[in-house]
């Protein structure tokens, strides 16, 4: 069950960040005459996904080792955002970026050898 929750967490956290970035063009904040926020519906959906992922994170942390869950979640979220950013936002991927993703994946693989319990 923890693997299912963890997978949903990674998807929600990644989606939340990507949706917030995608909808961030509609955000306007006025600090001179007071605090005024104007969010697009895509940004609001991203915030909701990210908040739901936080609630799932609390459940995951309470049921597993933090030394397993945190590195794996960071690596997977970074990988998903890395790939999504290049596809959705046309961000450039260099060989240094790819090497970094490979090294992070290897490190997480070593951490995860003992399992989550």
DSSP file (Angstrom, degrees, kcal/mol; ACC not computed):
  #  RESIDUE AA STRUCTURE BP1 BP2  ACC     N-H-->O    O-->H-N    N-H-->O    O-->H-N    TCO  KAPPA ALPHA  PHI   PSI    X-CA   Y-CA   Z-CA
    1    1 A X     >        0   0    0      0, 0.0     4,-2.2     0, 0.0     5,-0.2   0.000 360.0 360.0 360.0 -35.1    0.0    0.0    0.0
    2    2 A X  H  >  +     0   0    0      1,-0.2     4,-2.6     2,-0.2     5,-0.2   0.841 360.0  55.8 -65.1 -31.3    2.9    2.4    0.8
    3    3 A X  H  > S+     0   0    0      2,-0.2     4,-2.4     1,-0.2    -1,-0.2   0.887 107.3  48.9 -67.2 -37.1    4.1    2.1   -2.8
    4    4 A X  H  > S+     0   0    0      2,-0.2     4,-2.4     1,-0.2    -2,-0.2   0.941 113.4  46.1 -66.0 -47.5    0.7    3.2   -4.2
    5    5 A X  H  X S+     0   0    0     -4,-2.2     4,-2.6     1,-0.2    -2,-0.2   0.906 112.8  51.0 -60.3 -41.9    0.6    6.2   -1.8
    6    6 A X  H  X S+     0   0    0     -4,-2.6     4,-2.5     2,-0.2    -1,-0.2   0.910 109.9  49.2 -64.1 -42.5    4.2    7.0   -2.7
    7    7 A X  H  X S+     0   0    0     -4,-2.4     4,-2.2     2,-0.2    -2,-0.2   0.919 112.2  47.8 -62.8 -44.4    3.4    6.9   -6.4
    8    8 A X  H  X S+     0   0    0     -4,-2.4     4,-2.8     2,-0.2     5,-0.2   0.903 110.8  53.1 -62.7 -40.7    0.4    9.1   -6.0
    9    9 A X  H  X S+     0   0    0     -4,-2.6     4,-3.0     2,-0.2     5,-0.3   0.945 109.5  47.2 -58.6 -49.6    2.5   11.5   -3.9
   10   10 A X  H  X S+     0   0    0     -4,-2.5     4,-2.3     1,-0.2     5,-0.3   0.903 113.8  48.1 -61.2 -42.0    5.2   11.8   -6.6
   11   11 A X  H  X S+     0   0    0     -4,-2.2     4,-2.6     2,-0.2    -1,-0.2   0.928 114.7  45.1 -65.2 -45.0    2.6   12.3   -9.3
   12   12 A X  H  X S+     0   0    0     -4,-2.8     4,-2.7     2,-0.2    -2,-0.2   0.916 114.6  47.5 -66.0 -43.3    0.7   15.0   -7.3
   13   13 A X  H  X S+     0   0    0     -4,-3.0     4,-2.0    -5,-0.2    -2,-0.2   0.930 116.2  44.0 -65.0 -44.6    3.8   16.8   -6.2
   14   14 A X  H  X S+     0   0    0     -4,-2.3     4,-2.5    -5,-0.3     5,-0.2   0.930 115.6  47.8 -64.3 -45.9    5.2   16.9   -9.8
   15   15 A X  H  X S+     0   0    0     -4,-2.6     4,-3.1    -5,-0.3     5,-0.3   0.900 109.4  54.2 -62.7 -40.9    1.9   17.8  -11.3
   16   16 A X  H  X S+     0   0    0     -4,-2.7     4,-2.2    -5,-0.2    -1,-0.2   0.927 111.6  43.6 -59.6 -46.3    1.4   20.6   -8.8
   17   17 A X  H  X S+     0   0    0     -4,-2.0     4,-2.1     2,-0.2    -1,-0.2   0.906 116.2  47.2 -67.0 -41.4    4.8   22.2   -9.6
   18   18 A X  H  X S+     0   0    0     -4,-2.5     4,-2.8     2,-0.2    -2,-0.2   0.926 113.8  46.9 -67.3 -44.3    4.3   21.8  -13.3
   19   19 A X  H  X S+     0   0    0     -4,-3.1     4,-2.4     2,-0.2    -2,-0.2   0.894 111.2  52.0 -65.1 -38.9    0.8   23.2  -13.3
   20   20 A X  H  < S+     0   0    0     -4,-2.2     4,-0.4    -5,-0.3    -1,-0.2   0.921 113.1  44.6 -63.4 -42.3    1.8   26.1  -11.1
   21   21 A X  H >< S+     0   0    0     -4,-2.1     3,-1.0     1,-0.2     4,-0.2   0.929 113.2  51.3 -64.8 -45.2    4.6   27.0  -13.5
   22   22 A X  H 3< S+     0   0    0     -4,-2.8     3,-0.4     1,-0.3    -2,-0.2   0.871 117.7  37.8 -61.6 -38.2    2.4   26.5  -16.5
   23   23 A X  T >< S+     0   0    0     -4,-2.4     3,-1.4     1,-0.2    17,-0.5   0.357  86.5 100.8 -95.4   6.7   -0.3   28.8  -15.1
   24   24 A X  G X   +     0   0    0     -3,-1.0     3,-1.3    -4,-0.4    -1,-0.2   0.627  63.9  76.4 -71.5 -11.4    2.1   31.3  -13.5
   25   25 A X  G 3  S+     0   0    0     -3,-0.4    -1,-0.3     1,-0.2    -2,-0.1   0.779  92.1  55.2 -66.5 -25.0    1.6   33.8  -16.4
   26   26 A X  G <  S+     0   0    0     -3,-1.4     2,-0.4     2,-0.0    -1,-0.2   0.409  83.6 108.7 -88.7   2.4   -1.8   34.8  -15.0
   27   27 A X    <   +     0   0    0     -3,-1.3     2,-0.4    -4,-0.1    12,-0.2  -0.654  40.7 173.7 -85.4 131.1   -0.4   35.7  -11.5
   28   28 A X  E     -A   38   0A   0     10,-0.8    10,-0.8    -2,-0.4     2,-0.4  -0.995   9.1-171.7-136.4 133.1   -0.4   39.3  -10.5
   29   29 A X  E     -A   37   0A   0     -2,-0.4     2,-0.6     8,-0.2     8,-0.2  -0.989   6.8-161.1-125.7 127.4    0.5   40.7   -7.1
   30   30 A X  E     +A   36   0A   0      6,-1.1     6,-0.5    -2,-0.4    -2,-0.0  -0.921  17.5 166.9-111.4 109.6    0.1   44.3   -6.2
   31   31 A X        +     0   0    0     -2,-0.6    -1,-0.1     4,-0.2     4,-0.1   0.613  66.9  67.0 -95.9 -14.4    2.1   45.3   -3.1
   32   32 A X  S    S+     0   0    0      1,-0.2     3,-0.1     2,-0.1    -1,-0.1   0.949 112.8  26.1 -75.5 -48.8    1.8   49.1   -3.4
   33   33 A X  S    S-     0   0    0      1,-0.4     2,-0.2     3,-0.0    -1,-0.2   0.262 132.8 -67.1 -97.6  11.5   -1.9   49.5   -2.7
   34   34 A X  S    S-     0   0    0      2,-0.1     2,-0.7    -3,-0.1    -1,-0.4  -0.709  74.7 -44.2 127.1 178.6   -2.2   46.4   -0.7
   35   35 A X        +     0   0    0     -2,-0.2     2,-0.4    -3,-0.1    -4,-0.2  -0.741  58.4 171.0 -88.6 117.7   -2.0   42.7   -1.2
   36   36 A X  E     -A   30   0A   0     -2,-0.7    -6,-1.1    -6,-0.5     2,-0.4  -0.988  10.1-170.2-131.0 122.4   -3.8   41.6   -4.4
   37   37 A X  E     +A   29   0A   0     -2,-0.4     2,-0.3    -8,-0.2    -8,-0.2  -0.905   7.9 179.9-112.3 141.0   -3.6   38.1   -5.8
   38   38 A X  E     -A   28   0A   0    -10,-0.8   -10,-0.8    -2,-0.4     2,-0.3  -0.860  13.3-178.5-139.3 103.1   -4.9   37.0   -9.2
   39   39 A X        -     0   0    0     -2,-0.3     2,-0.1   -12,-0.2   -12,-0.1  -0.760  24.1-126.2-104.8 147.2   -4.4   33.3  -10.0
   40   40 A X     >  -     0   0    0    -17,-0.5     4,-2.1    -2,-0.3     5,-0.2  -0.477  30.9-111.5 -79.1 162.0   -5.3   31.4  -13.1
   41   41 A X  H  > S+     0   0    0      1,-0.2     4,-2.1     2,-0.2     5,-0.1   0.807 118.8  57.6 -66.4 -27.9   -7.3   28.3  -12.7
   42   42 A X  H  > S+     0   0    0      2,-0.2     4,-2.1     1,-0.2    -1,-0.2   0.908 106.7  47.8 -68.0 -41.3   -4.3   26.2  -13.8
   43   43 A X  H  > S+     0   0    0    -20,-0.3     4,-2.3     2,-0.2    -2,-0.2   0.904 111.1  51.1 -64.4 -40.9   -2.2   27.7  -11.0
   44   44 A X  H  X S+     0   0    0     -4,-2.1     4,-2.3     2,-0.2    -2,-0.2   0.893 108.9  50.9 -63.7 -39.2   -5.0   27.0   -8.5
   45   45 A X  H  X S+     0   0    0     -4,-2.1     4,-2.5     2,-0.2    -1,-0.2   0.894 109.5  51.6 -63.5 -39.3   -5.1   23.4   -9.7
   46   46 A X  H  X S+     0   0    0     -4,-2.1     4,-2.4     2,-0.2    -2,-0.2   0.901 109.0  49.7 -62.7 -41.6   -1.4   23.2   -9.2
   47   47 A X  H  X S+     0   0    0     -4,-2.3     4,-2.4     2,-0.2    -2,-0.2   0.899 110.6  50.3 -64.3 -40.9   -1.7   24.5   -5.6
   48   48 A X  H  X S+     0   0    0     -4,-2.3     4,-2.4     2,-0.2    -2,-0.2   0.922 111.3  48.3 -64.0 -44.1   -4.4   22.0   -4.9
   49   49 A X  H  X S+     0   0    0     -4,-2.5     4,-2.2     1,-0.2    -2,-0.2   0.919 112.9  48.3 -60.8 -43.5   -2.3   19.1   -6.2
   50   50 A X  H  X S+     0   0    0     -4,-2.4     4,-1.7     2,-0.2    -2,-0.2   0.882 111.4  49.5 -67.6 -37.9    0.7   20.3   -4.2
   51   51 A X  H  X S+     0   0    0     -4,-2.4     4,-1.8     2,-0.2    -1,-0.2   0.905 110.8  50.1 -66.5 -41.1   -1.4   20.6   -1.0
   52   52 A X  H  X S+     0   0    0     -4,-2.4     4,-2.1     1,-0.2    -2,-0.2   0.883 108.4  53.3 -64.1 -37.7   -2.8   17.1   -1.5
   53   53 A X  H  X S+     0   0    0     -4,-2.2     4,-2.4     1,-0.2    -1,-0.2   0.871 105.1  54.8 -65.5 -35.0    0.7   15.7   -2.0
   54   54 A X  H  X S+     0   0    0     -4,-1.7     4,-1.8     2,-0.2    -1,-0.2   0.908 107.1  49.6 -63.6 -41.5    1.7   17.3    1.3
   55   55 A X  H  X S+     0   0    0     -4,-1.8     4,-1.4     1,-0.2    -2,-0.2   0.916 112.2  47.9 -64.0 -42.7   -1.1   15.5    3.1
   56   56 A X  H  X S+     0   0    0     -4,-2.1     4,-2.7     1,-0.2    -1,-0.2   0.882 106.3  58.7 -63.1 -37.5    0.0   12.2    1.5
   57   57 A X  H  X S+     0   0    0     -4,-2.4     4,-2.8     1,-0.2     5,-0.2   0.887 101.8  54.3 -60.0 -39.4    3.6   13.0    2.5
   58   58 A X  H  X S+     0   0    0     -4,-1.8     4,-1.5     1,-0.2    -1,-0.2   0.897 110.6  46.1 -61.4 -40.3    2.6   13.1    6.1
   59   59 A X  H  X S+     0   0    0     -4,-1.4     4,-0.9     2,-0.2    -2,-0.2   0.922 113.3  49.2 -67.3 -44.4    1.1    9.7    5.8
   60   60 A X  H >X S+     0   0    0     -4,-2.7     4,-1.0     1,-0.2     3,-0.9   0.924 110.3  49.8 -62.8 -45.7    4.1    8.3    4.0
   61   61 A X  H 3< S+     0   0    0     -4,-2.8     3,-0.3     1,-0.3    -1,-0.2   0.851 108.6  53.5 -63.9 -34.2    6.6    9.7    6.5
   62   62 A X  H 3< S+     0   0    0     -4,-1.5    -1,-0.3    -5,-0.2    -2,-0.2   0.708 115.7  39.7 -73.3 -18.0    4.6    8.2    9.4
   63   63 A X  H << S+     0   0    0     -4,-0.9     2,-0.3    -3,-0.9    -1,-0.2   0.451 117.4  32.7-111.7  -2.0    4.7    4.7    7.8
   64   64 A X  S  < S-     0   0    0     -4,-1.0     2,-0.3    -3,-0.3    53,-0.1  -0.874  91.6 -73.1-145.9 175.5    8.2    4.4    6.4
   65   65 A X    >>  -     0   0    0     51,-1.5     4,-2.6    -2,-0.3     3,-0.8  -0.582  29.3-147.3 -75.8 132.1   11.8    5.4    6.9
   66   66 A X  H 3> S+     0   0    0     -2,-0.3     4,-2.2     1,-0.2     5,-0.4   0.841  98.7  62.9 -66.3 -32.9   12.5    9.0    6.1
   67   67 A X  H 34 S+     0   0    0      1,-0.2    -1,-0.2     2,-0.2     4,-0.2   0.692 113.2  35.8 -68.0 -17.1   16.0    8.0    4.9
   68   68 A X  H <> S+     0   0    0     -3,-0.8     4,-1.4    48,-0.2    -2,-0.2   0.831 119.8  45.6 -95.4 -47.0   14.3    6.0    2.2
   69   69 A X  H  X S+     0   0    0     -4,-2.6     4,-2.5     1,-0.2     5,-0.2   0.902 109.1  52.0 -69.3 -43.9   11.3    8.1    1.3
   70   70 A X  H  X S+     0   0    0     -4,-2.2     4,-2.6     2,-0.2     5,-0.2   0.957 111.7  41.9 -65.3 -53.1   12.9   11.5    1.1
   71   71 A X  H  > S+     0   0    0     -5,-0.4     4,-2.4     1,-0.2    -1,-0.2   0.912 117.4  48.7 -61.4 -39.2   15.8   10.8   -1.3
   72   72 A X  H  X S+     0   0    0     -4,-1.4     4,-2.5     2,-0.2     5,-0.2   0.916 112.6  47.2 -66.4 -41.9   13.6    8.7   -3.5
   73   73 A X  H  X S+     0   0    0     -4,-2.5     4,-2.6     2,-0.2     5,-0.3   0.923 112.9  48.7 -66.0 -43.0   10.8   11.2   -3.7
   74   74 A X  H  X S+     0   0    0     -4,-2.6     4,-2.5    -5,-0.2     5,-0.2   0.927 113.5  47.5 -61.5 -44.4   13.2   14.1   -4.5
   75   75 A X  H  X S+     0   0    0     -4,-2.4     4,-2.4    -5,-0.2    -2,-0.2   0.929 114.7  44.7 -64.2 -45.4   14.9   12.1   -7.2
   76   76 A X  H  X S+     0   0    0     -4,-2.5     4,-2.5     2,-0.2     5,-0.2   0.909 114.5  48.0 -67.9 -41.2   11.7   11.0   -8.8
   77   77 A X  H  X S+     0   0    0     -4,-2.6     4,-2.6    -5,-0.2     5,-0.2   0.920 112.9  49.1 -65.0 -42.2   10.1   14.4   -8.7
   78   78 A X  H  X S+     0   0    0     -4,-2.5     4,-2.6    -5,-0.3    -2,-0.2   0.905 111.6  49.5 -62.6 -40.8   13.2   16.0  -10.1
   79   79 A X  H  X S+     0   0    0     -4,-2.4     4,-2.3     2,-0.2     5,-0.2   0.928 112.3  46.8 -64.5 -45.2   13.3   13.4  -12.9
   80   80 A X  H  X S+     0   0    0     -4,-2.5     4,-2.8     1,-0.2     5,-0.2   0.922 115.5  45.5 -63.5 -43.9    9.7   14.0  -13.8
   81   81 A X  H  X S+     0   0    0     -4,-2.6     4,-2.8    -5,-0.2     5,-0.2   0.883 110.4  55.2 -67.6 -37.3   10.1   17.8  -13.7
   82   82 A X  H  X S+     0   0    0     -4,-2.6     4,-1.3    -5,-0.2    -2,-0.2   0.939 114.7  38.6 -58.3 -49.4   13.3   17.5  -15.7
   83   83 A X  H  X S+     0   0    0     -4,-2.3     4,-1.7     2,-0.2    -2,-0.2   0.921 117.7  49.3 -70.0 -44.5   11.6   15.6  -18.5
   84   84 A X  H  X>S+     0   0    0     -4,-2.8     4,-3.5    -5,-0.2     5,-0.6   0.878 107.8  54.5 -64.0 -38.4    8.3   17.6  -18.4
   85   85 A X  H  X5S+     0   0    0     -4,-2.8     6,-1.8     1,-0.2     4,-1.2   0.881 108.3  48.8 -64.4 -37.5   10.1   20.9  -18.5
   86   86 A X  H  <5S+     0   0    0     -4,-1.3     4,-0.2     4,-0.2    -1,-0.2   0.861 120.1  37.7 -70.5 -33.1   12.0   20.0  -21.6
   87   87 A X  H  <5S+     0   0    0     -4,-1.7    -2,-0.2     3,-0.1    -3,-0.2   0.946 127.6  29.9 -81.4 -51.7    8.7   18.8  -23.3
   88   88 A X  H  <5S+     0   0    0     -4,-3.5    -3,-0.2     1,-0.2    -2,-0.1   0.878 132.8  29.2 -79.8 -39.3    6.2   21.4  -22.0
   89   89 A X  S  <<S-     0   0    0     -4,-1.2    -1,-0.2    -5,-0.6    -3,-0.2   0.367  98.4-125.1-106.3   4.2    8.4   24.5  -21.6
   90   90 A X        +     0   0    0     -6,-0.3    -4,-0.2    -4,-0.2     2,-0.2   0.830  46.8 171.4  56.1  35.5   11.0   23.7  -24.3
   91   91 A X        -     0   0    0     -6,-1.8     2,-0.2    -9,-0.1    -1,-0.2  -0.521  36.3-107.2 -75.9 146.0   13.8   24.0  -21.7
   92   92 A X        -     0   0    0     -2,-0.2     2,-0.5     1,-0.0    -1,-0.1  -0.518  25.8-153.6 -78.2 136.2   17.2   23.0  -23.0
   93   93 A X        -     0   0    0     -2,-0.2     2,-0.2    -7,-0.1    -1,-0.0  -0.950  13.9-168.2-109.3 125.9   18.8   19.8  -21.8
   94   94 A X     >  -     0   0    0     -2,-0.5     4,-2.1     1,-0.1     5,-0.2  -0.607  37.7-106.5-105.9 169.8   22.5   19.6  -21.8
   95   95 A X  H  > S+     0   0    0      1,-0.2     4,-2.3    -2,-0.2     5,-0.1   0.808 121.7  57.4 -65.8 -28.2   24.8   16.6  -21.3
   96   96 A X  H  > S+     0   0    0      2,-0.2     4,-2.3     1,-0.2    -1,-0.2   0.898 105.7  50.0 -68.1 -40.5   25.7   18.0  -17.8
   97   97 A X  H  > S+     0   0    0      2,-0.2     4,-2.2     1,-0.2    -2,-0.2   0.926 111.6  47.9 -60.5 -45.6   22.0   17.8  -16.9
   98   98 A X  H  X S+     0   0    0     -4,-2.1     4,-2.3     1,-0.2    -2,-0.2   0.909 110.8  50.9 -64.2 -42.4   21.7   14.3  -18.2
   99   99 A X  H  X S+     0   0    0     -4,-2.3     4,-2.6     1,-0.2    -1,-0.2   0.899 109.2  52.0 -61.2 -40.9   24.8   13.3  -16.3
  100  100 A X  H  X S+     0   0    0     -4,-2.3     4,-2.5     2,-0.2    -2,-0.2   0.907 109.1  49.1 -61.9 -43.0   23.4   14.8  -13.1
  101  101 A X  H  X S+     0   0    0     -4,-2.2     4,-2.4     2,-0.2    -1,-0.2   0.896 111.6  49.9 -64.2 -40.3   20.1   12.9  -13.5
  102  102 A X  H  X S+     0   0    0     -4,-2.3     4,-2.5     2,-0.2    -2,-0.2   0.931 111.9  47.5 -64.1 -45.3   22.1    9.7  -14.0
  103  103 A X  H  X S+     0   0    0     -4,-2.6     4,-2.4     2,-0.2    -2,-0.2   0.901 112.4  49.1 -64.0 -41.0   24.2   10.3  -10.9
  104  104 A X  H  X S+     0   0    0     -4,-2.5     4,-2.6     2,-0.2     5,-0.2   0.925 111.3  50.3 -63.1 -43.8   21.1   11.1   -8.8
  105  105 A X  H  X S+     0   0    0     -4,-2.4     4,-2.2     1,-0.2    -2,-0.2   0.902 110.8  48.8 -62.2 -41.8   19.4    8.0  -10.0
  106  106 A X  H  X S+     0   0    0     -4,-2.5     4,-2.0     2,-0.2    -1,-0.2   0.915 111.7  49.6 -63.2 -42.7   22.4    5.8   -9.2
  107  107 A X  H  X S+     0   0    0     -4,-2.4     4,-2.1     1,-0.2    -2,-0.2   0.910 111.7  47.3 -63.1 -43.1   22.6    7.4   -5.7
  108  108 A X  H  X S+     0   0    0     -4,-2.6     4,-2.4     1,-0.2    -1,-0.2   0.883 108.9  55.6 -67.0 -37.5   19.0    6.8   -5.0
  109  109 A X  H  < S+     0   0    0     -4,-2.2     4,-0.3    -5,-0.2    -1,-0.2   0.900 108.5  48.0 -60.4 -40.7   19.3    3.2   -6.2
  110  110 A X  H >< S+     0   0    0     -4,-2.0     3,-1.0     1,-0.2     4,-0.3   0.896 111.8  49.4 -66.9 -40.2   22.1    2.7   -3.7
  111  111 A X  H >< S+     0   0    0     -4,-2.1     3,-0.7     1,-0.2    -2,-0.2   0.891 110.1  51.8 -64.4 -39.0   20.0    4.2   -0.9
  112  112 A X  G >< S+     0   0    0     -4,-2.4     3,-1.1     1,-0.2    -1,-0.2   0.423  79.3  97.0 -81.3   1.3   17.0    2.1   -1.8
  113  113 A X  G <  S+     0   0    0     -3,-1.0    -1,-0.2    -4,-0.3    -2,-0.1   0.840  84.3  49.8 -60.1 -33.4   18.9   -1.3   -1.8
  114  114 A X  G <  S-     0   0    0     -3,-0.7    -1,-0.3    -4,-0.3     3,-0.2   0.602 109.8-127.8 -82.4 -11.9   17.8   -2.0    1.8
  115  115 A X    <   -     0   0    0     -3,-1.1    -1,-0.2     1,-0.2    -2,-0.1  -0.316  27.0 -71.9  90.9-177.6   14.1   -1.3    1.1
  116  116 A X              0   0    0      1,-0.2   -51,-1.5    -3,-0.1    -1,-0.2   0.572 360.0 360.0 -98.8 -10.4   11.6    0.9    2.9
  117  117 A X              0   0    0     -3,-0.2    -1,-0.2   -53,-0.1    -2,-0.1   0.430 360.0 360.0-102.5 360.0   11.0   -0.9    6.1
